[in-house]
Amino acid sequence: MVYVMSLKNLKNAIAQKNALKVISGLNNFDLANVMAVCKAAELGGATFVDIAADQEIIKAVKESINLPVCVSAVEPQVFVNAVEAGADLIEIGNFDSFYAQGINFSAEDVLSLTRETRSLLPNVLLSVTVPHTLPLDEQVELAQKLVTAGADIIQTEGGTSSNPNHSGILGLIEKASPTLAAAHAIARAVDVPVLCASGLSDVTVPMAIAAGASGVGVGSAINKLNDEVAMIAVVRSLTEALNNSSVKTVI
C-alpha cells in the first residue's frame, strides 16, 4: 500500500507542477552518502529520490524511506534487476557524470536505449533524459520520438556544462539557462510531463515551472554537502520555492 500511495503522490505532484526529485548520483555507490541524501529528501519534503541502480542500495533505501525510488542507468538489463530489487520508476540518463569522461550520447543512442528498456519493462514508469549536447531543435525532435517509443516523462539537463559569468543570483540564472531553455521548448512539443534538472537552485526552480516543467530534479546542490542538516535545509528551500511557484501559477 505504501508503494501505491507513494506513486499516487508522485503523479499528483507532477499534475500540480511541484514535483521535486532529489538525485544522489548515477555513479554514487557510497551507501552512507546515498542514505543521508535520501533521508534528507524525505525530511525536507521532496517528492521522490533518484539513486544508482545497485540492488543492495535500492533495498536499503526502500527500507529506510517512504518516498518513491527512481533509479538511473544507461543499461536496459540493469533496470530489470533494479525493479526486481524494488525500484518504483526508472530513468535513462542523468548523463552528466559521463561527460567528464568524454562520453556523449547521440539521439539514436538514447532512442535505442528507450526502445530496448520499454520492451523489457513495458509497465514501469519510465523517464528519459534528452542530452543537452544536442542542438535545441534536435532535443525537441528527440523528445517527441522518445514519447512515441514509450517514455512517460522527459527530463532536461545542461547545468554541468554552463559557465556562469557572474556570481550571485545572476550566476545562478546563467547556470540554469540551458536546462530552462530545453524545458521551455520541449514542454510545448510533447504531451507528457517534463522534468527540468541539472544546475538548478531555489532561485531557478520557479523559472523551470514557469517554463513549462511539471517538476525539477536537483543533485549536486544536495549530494555534495557533508552535513545532513544542511542537506535537509536545501531540500526545504527547494520545496518552498516550488510550492510558492505552484500557488502563483494557480492564482
Secondary structure, 3 states (H helix, E strand, C coil): CHHHHHHHHHHHHHHCCCEEEEECCCCCCCHHHHHHHHHHHHHHCCCEEEEECCHHHHHHHHHHCCCCEEEEECCHHHHHHHHHHCCCEEEECCCHHHHCCCCCCCHHHHHHHHHHHHHHCCCCEEEEECCCCCCHHHHHHHHHHHHHCCCCEEEECCCCCCCCCCCHHHHHHHHHHHHHHHHHHHHCCCCCCEEEECCCCCCCHHHHHHHCCCEEEECHHHHCCCCHHHHHHHHHHHHHHHHHHHHHHHC
